[in-house]
Amino acid sequence: MSRNTPAREVKTIWQSSEFTGKKPSFGSNVSHSKRHTKRMWKPNVQVKTIIGEDGKPRRVHIAASHLRTMYKTPKK
C-alpha cells in the first residue's frame, strides 16, 4: 500500500458515528490534467459524554450534524 492510498476499511471506532452510522467515504481527487488520486472524506465525529437511560454518563462518538439536532428544542 502506497502513501497516497487510504485504507478502504474503518479500522477504529472513532472514524464512525454510533448514532448516525456515518463512516468515511472514498473517491478520487481529480486535478486539472484529469489525474485521479484516491482520497477519503472523514465525517466530523466528536467524542461527547451523554447521560444514558440508566442515569450513568457514557462517552460516545457522534457526528457533529447529529449533535446539532440533539440540542434543538422539539417543535410542538
N, C-alpha and C positions, 0 to 999 in steps of 0.2 A: 504494500500500500504506500503510495507516494504522499508527500506532504500536502499536496493540493486536493487529495481525495478524502472527503469526510466519511466517517463511518456511517453505514447505512442502517444501523440499528440503535435503538435507545438503550444505552448500557446502564445508566443510572437513573434513579427516580427523580432527581432534581431537574431533568430535562422535560418532564411531562407533568401536567396538572392532574391532581387527584379528582377534581370535581368536573372539569370540562372535558378531560381526556385529550387536551391539546398536546401534540407531540411535534418534534421538529419535522419540517417538510424539506424535500430535496428538489433540486433543479439545477439550472445552469446559469452562470454569468455569461452574457453574450457581449463581446467587445464590438467596437466599430467595424473591425475587419471580420466579424462573424465567427470569431474563435469561441468555442464553448469550453468553459471550465466548470467543474462540478462545485456546488456550494450547498450550504444548509441554512435554512431560516429557522431560528430558535424562537419558541414562544416566550413571552415575557412572564416567566414563572417566579413568584416571590414566595418566601417562607413566612407564614403568619401563624400566630398562636390563636386558636379559637377554643371556645368553651363547648365541650361536647354535651350530648344529651344527659350523660351521667354527672355533669357538673365539673368534670375534670378538664384542665387545659390540655390541648393537644396541638402539636406543631404539624402543619400541613403545607404541602406545595400547591399553590393555587395561582391560576393565571390572573394577571392584573385586570383583564376585562371582566372577569367574574367577581373580583373584589369590589369593583365599582357597583355592580348590581346587588351585591350583598348589603352594602351600606345605604342604598337608596331606600327612602320611605315608601312603603307599598301604597298603591292607589286605592282609593275607597270607591 
